[in-house]
């Protein structure tokens, strides 16, 4: 994959992932441009959201020594936490844009979310009653969201890494617990952080993701206007349109992703821009 093909894949993939999370099937629909918060349709939707978010916040790695899929670049060994997420690949677009001329808006949306993710907060009085521990836990937002996403998706047999993270958090709070106790604490940790802290954060996370989606839309509009054309054989009854695909895009997957990205660019994102009020951003 060349840089232009890689960019088409990155932008369409990010847009698709965000569409899967921030939509009116996941959240109760609002008509206001200044909602006080977003509310999930059901607890099942909240669980699905954190799983999908966990995937978005996961590093794309090579498997068994093979190259990373679709020609994506690996994060550096000394990467900051947000570079271990899909934001790393979006940063590559902003650093050397190919399909658009101005990536500053997209970069700003990415860095705002990244800065928030890498920030830390203290959860006071966390009650892990399954191991008889009540404590204050200091944790990075990125870390707890990743842990909750994994816990929502996997059974205990697949949570060894997250049990290690939980034991480390508890050790930082002055509580040394065994591996067995770590496993016992998983369910109560998930209840505390997912059902309380994540539900509070969900509205702001939705705002961050929606801003990235709109920034991708804005970034691609000049390319869409250049590329879109109506075929000479098009009629009112049977409209036919197409895209002038950049000559640098030839790989089949990249061509398909470019078409998908252009099709998404035909209309504005269906969730309007919104800003969660400041008082919904102060805790945690």
N, C-alpha and C positions, 0 to 999 in steps of 0.2 A: 504494500500500500504506500502511495506517495502522500505528501502532506495534505493535498486537497482532498483526496479520497478519505484520509483519516479524519479530516475535519467534518466531512459530511456524515460519517458514521458517528462521531462523537456528538454532534449537535442533534441529530435525529434521535439517537439513543437517549440523551438527556431529556429531550422534550417528551419522548414516549414514557420514560420513567416518571416524570413529573405529572404527566396526564393521568397516569395510573394511581397517583396519590391524591392530587388536589383536583377534585371534581365533585359534582353535586350528587353522585351516587354514594361517595364516601362521607361527605358532610351535608348537613341540612342546608338547603339553598337559602341564600340571603339576597335581598334586593338592594341593601344599602351599600354605599361605597366606603362607609366607615363602620364596619361591624365591631361590636365590642369583643366578640370571640367567635370561633368556629366550633360547632358541635357535631360530633360524629353521629351518624344515623343510628348505630347500635354499638355495643361493646365489641361485637365481632368485627365491625369496621375499624375500630380503634386498634384491635389486635392485627388486622391485616395491614393497616397503615404502618405500624412500627416494624413489621416484617419487611415491607417494601422499602421503607426508609433505611433499614439495616442493610439491604442490598445496595442501595444508592451510596451508603457510607462505607462500603466494603472495597478493599483493594482488589484490583484485577491482577491476578498473578499467573505466571507460567505454570503449567501442570506437568509434573514428571520430566522436567528439563526441556520441555517443548517451548516454542516461542509463545508470547502472549497473543491471544486471539486477535484477528483483524488488524494486525500490525500496530496495535496500541503500544505506547512506550511504557516501560516500567518506572515506578517512582524511585528516586534515589535512595541509597541506603540510609542516609541521614534525614529522611523526609520529615517534615512537620506533620502533625496528626491529620490535618485536612488534606494533605497530599496522599494519604492512604485511603481516599474516597474518590468518587467520580469527579469531584471538583478538580483534581489534579489534571485530568484530561481536558476539562473545560479551560483550565489555565493555559494549556498548550495552544488552544485556539486563540486566546486573547494575546498571547506572546507573539504569534506570527500568523495573523488572520489571512485567509485565502479567499473565502467566499464573500467576505464583507471587507469594508475599508476601515471601519471604526469599531473596535471591540471594547471601547472604554466603558460603555454602559453595562455590558455583560461582565466585564472585569469587576466593576463596582459591586454588582449584585452578588458575584461569587465571593468576593473578599468580605463583604458584610456578613454573609452566612458563615464563612470560614472562621472569622474572628469570634463570632458567637459560639460556634462549636468548640473552639479551642479554649474558651473561657471555663473557669471552674466556679463551683458554688458549694455551699455547705448545707446538707440536708440535716436538720436538727431532729434529735430524738427518734431516729430510725429504729423501729421496734422489730427486731428479728426474733420473734418469740419462739421460733422452732429451735433456736440454740441458746435461748435465754440471754440475749444481748440487746441492750438499748444504748445507742451511741449516736454521735454526730459524725456523719461521713462527708469528707471533702472529695469531690469527684469532678472530672472534666465532663462537660455536656456530651462531647463526642463519645466518651467511654461509656457512660451510662446508657446512651441511646443504642450503641452497638450491643451492649450486654442485653438490654431488653429485647432488641430485635432477635437476637439469637435464642433467648429464653422463650420467646413467643413461638419460635419456629421449631426448635429441636427438643427432643427428650433428654433426660439427664445423661444418657450415655454419650451424647454429642456435645456436652457442655464443659468438658475438662478445662479448656482455655479460660472460659468465663468464671469457672470456680476459682481458678488461679487469680483472676482479676479481683474477684470478690474478697478472697483471703488477703490480697495485698491492700485493698481499701480498708479492711478491718484492722490489719496490722498497723496501718498509718494512723488509725484512731485509737491504737493502744490495745487491741484485742487480737491475740494470737489464737487462731482456730485451726483445727486439723482439717485435712482434706475431706473427711467424712462429714464434719460439721459444715464445711463449705457447701457440700451438696445438699445438706439438710436446709441450709439458709436460702437456697436459690428461689424457692417458691415465695417466701415472705419478702425477699428483696424485690422480686418482680412485682408483687402486689403493691408494695410501697412506692416504688419508683414509676411503674407503669400507670397504675390507677390514680395516682395523685400528681406526681411531678410531670410526667409525660403529658397527661391530659391538660395540665395547665400550659405546657410548652407548645402543644399541638397547633394552636392558633398562630403563634409567632413562626413556627416552622413552616406552616402553610403559607404565610406571607413571604418568607424567604424564598421558598421554592417557586411560588407564583411570580415573584419578581425576576427570578432567573429565567423562567419560561417566557415572560414578556420581553426580557432583554434579548433572548435568542430570536424571538419574532422580529424585534426591531432591527437586530443585526442582519437578518436575512432578507429584509424587505427590498433593499436595492438589487440583490441578486434575483429575487423573485420577479421584480419588474423587468429585469433584463432577460430573464430566461423564459417567462411565460409567453405563449403564443397560441393563437387559435388557428387550427388547420384550415386550409383552403376548402376542404370538403365538408367543413362544419356547417350544420343547419340549425335552425331554431328547434326543430324536433329532435335532432341528434347532434348535440354540441360535441365537438371534438377539440381537445386542447392538447398541448404538449409542452415540453421544456427543452430549451437549447442547453443541453448538458455540457458543462465545461470540458474542453478537450483533454484535460488532465485526469478526468474521471472515466476510467474504462473497466475497472474490476466489477464483476456482476453485483457483488454485495454493495459496493460503494454506489453504483448506479441506482440500485433499488433504494438505498438509504437517501440518496439525493432526491429522488422522486418523492419519497415519503415526506422529507423535510419541506420540499416545495409545496406539496399538497397541504401540509399543515399551515404553511404560510399564506394560503389563499384566504383565510379568514382570521380574524383576531382571536386570541385565546378565549375560550368560553367562560372562564372565571375572570371577571374584571379585576383590574388593579385594586387593591385594598390595603389599608394600613390599620393594624391593631393598635388600640389606644395605649398610651404609655403605661397606665396603671396595670395593664395585663402583661407587662414586660419586666416588672420590677423584682418579682420573686425568683429565686433560683437562678 
